[in-house]
Structure formats: structure tokens, C-alpha cells
Amino acid sequence: MTAPRFSPLNAGNMTPEQKRAADAIQSGPRGGLRGPFNALLRSPDLADRVQKVGEYIRFRSSIPERLNELAILIVARKWTAQFEWYAHHQFAMKAGLDPAITAAIAEGRRPEAMRDDEKVVYDFCTELLETTQLTDATFAATVKGFGEQGVIDLIGALGYYSMVSMILNTDRYPLPEGVPPPLKALRKA
């Protein structure tokens, strides 16, 4: 197991700005500084702003939880973000996402049996992440399914969780003791 690159911060070694940002994160719905937040506190103003975006994306998005978690897992797979996948796979299962869908995504392939709303989210997320663009058909299907706010909320989820994945990967944020990496490296095409 590789140690994280950012040493743990606690009340005794934080600057006043870091403590303010940490208190805001801990007093919100997350209740702690897991995942990217120890690293993010190196830039307390950014940490404060980022955690507010993440709070919206995770807890108040217009996208239903099952589909939001699907989008997050697609991002985690894109970045091979082990901790992100580990954490959000659990949330996805609680939200009712079919385990066969997550297994296919983990393997880097399109799931075979998806509900119509899952297909829309999958197509939107994978197309935007893989090509950096959206076809008119994918855009129209997403607006039809989730409205213009839903399009923006999905983009927000992809952007926020891409940043979180980059932070976790840079930090080498560890999985819990005894948990093997859930994602294998994908072959480059």
C-alpha cells in the first residue's frame, strides 16, 4: 500500500484558514474530511468553494440519486480512481443501481441491460468524457429526459468528480485496510 502524498491535517497543524474550511466541510452533510478534502485544504479558499459545489452535486442535484451515482462511477472508471469507485459503488448500490451495470463499467464496457434513463445518462457521460463533445441527438435526449438543468447538473457532476478523481489519484488516497483495488487498468485502444 502506498502512503498518501499529503500528510494528515488536524486541528493542531492547520492554519486558521484551513481550520475554517475544515469546520465548514465537517459541519455539512459529509460530516468529515475523507477523500479529497485533506489534500484540498492545502488551498483553503478553493477547498471551501469546491466543497460547496460537491455538496450541491452530491446531495441536491436535479439528477436522481441512482443516476447521479451512475455518472460518478463513469467518471471514477475514466480516471481509474480507486477510492472514488470504492466509495460511490456503495452509494450506487444503496440507490438501486443494478450491480451488472457497475460490473460492466468497471470492465470498461457498455452495460447491456439498462433502463431508458440510465442509457441517456450513460451515453451523455461517456460521449462527453471520451470525445469532449456531444452530438445533437445525445444533447436532445438528455434535455428530453432531464431538462436543461439536468444537462448542466450532469456536466457539473462530471467536472466535479473528475477534479476529485485527479486529487485522489495525485494524493494516492488509500483504500481502507484490506480492501483490494476495485478497478483494473484498462487496455488502451
N, C-alpha and C positions, 0 to 999 in steps of 0.2 A: 504494500500500500504506500502510495506517495503522499508525503505530507503537504498540506496546503501551503501556498506561497505567502499568503498574508497571515501573519501571526494573529491570534485571537485578541480582540479588544475587549476590555471590561471597564467598569466604572473607574477603576484605579489608573488606567493608562490612556483614557480618552481625553481629547481636548474638550473644552466647553461646547464647541460647535458639534463635535462628534456625539457628545452626550445628549445634546438637544435633539439631534436627528435620530439617535438610537431610541430615546424615550418616545418620540413620535411613532416610530415603527413598532415598538413593543406595546404601546398603548392602543394600537389599531387592531383590526381583525386577525392579523397574523400572530400576535402575541409573543413574538420572539425575533431573534436575529439570525435565523437559519438561512441556508442557501447563500445568495449573493450579498447579503447585507453586511456581513463583516468586512468584505472587500470594499463594498461601495462606501462604507463610512470613511475611507481614505479621502473622499471628496464629499464632505457632509452636506453641502448645499445640493449637489447632484443627487446624493442618496435620498434626501428629503423629497425632491421633486420626482425622482424615479419611483419611490415607494408609493407616492400618491397615484401615479399613472397605473402602477401594478395593482393597487387596491381597487381601482375602478375596473380594470380589465378582469381581474380575478373574481371580484365579488359583486359588481354592479353592471357588467356588460349587458347589452341588449341580446346577446347571443346566449341561448340556453346552455346551462352548465355542461351537459353531456357533449354538446357540440364545441363549446369553448375548450374543454379538455381535449377533444379530438384535435383541434387546431394546435394546442400546446404540444401534444405528443408529436405532431408532424414537424414542428419546429425542433423539438428535442432530437428527433431522428436526423433531421437535416444537419445539426451540429454535433451529433453523437455526444450529446450532453447527458452523461450517465446519471448524475444526481437529479437533473430536471426530469428525465424519464422516470426514474425510480419514484420520485415524489408524486408526479402528476399521473402516473399509471394508477396509483392507488385512488386518487381523486376521480379518475375516469371510471374506474370500476364501481365506485360508490354512486356515481352519477348515472350509471346504467349503460355505459358503452360496452358493446359486445367484445369479449376477450379475443375473438377471432379477428376483429378489426385491428386491435392493438398488436396482435401477433404478426399480422401481415405488414403493418407499418414498421415494426421492429426489424423485419426481414428486408425492408426496402422495396416492398411490392404493393400494388394497389389491392386493397381488400376486395374480395369477391362479393360478399353479401352485405350491402349497406342499405340503410333506409334512404329515401329520397333526400331528406335534409342533410344526411351525412355525406352523400355523394356531392352535393353542392359545396359543402364546406371543404371536403377533401380536394375537389377539383380546384376551387378557389385558392386554397393554401398551397397546394403543390405547384400549380401553374405559376403563381406569383413568386414563390421561392425558387423554382427551377429556371424560369425564363425571365424573371424580373418584369414581366408584363402580364396583362390579362386580355384574352380575346373578348370581343363584344358579346359572344354567346355566354361565356363564363360570368362576365360582369352582369349581364341581363338576368341570368338565372339566380345570381346572388341577390340582386336587388329585388327580384320577384319573391325570393324566399325569406329575406330578412330586412328588406328596405335599405335605403341609403345609409341610415345609421348603422345597420348591421354590417354593411361593407366597410365602413370606417372602423367599427369595433373589431372586425376581423383583422384589418390591417394593423390596428393597434396591438392586438394580441401577437401577431407575427413579429412586429417590431420590438415590442417589449420583451417577449420571450427569446428572441434572437439575442438581444443585449444580455439578458440574464444568462443564457447559454454561453455566450462569449466570456462573461465574468466567471462563471463556474469553471469553464474549461481553462481559462488563464490561471485561476487560483488553484486548480486541481482539487476542487472541493471534494472531500471524500464521501463515499457511501458509508452507511452505518457499518460497524464492525460485523464481519461475517457475511455481508451481502455481496454477491459477485456482480460484476458489471452486467447490467441487463441488455446492453446493446453491443453487437459485434460490429467491427468495422465493415463497411460496405465496399465492394469492389468498384473501382472507378470504371465507367463505361468508355 
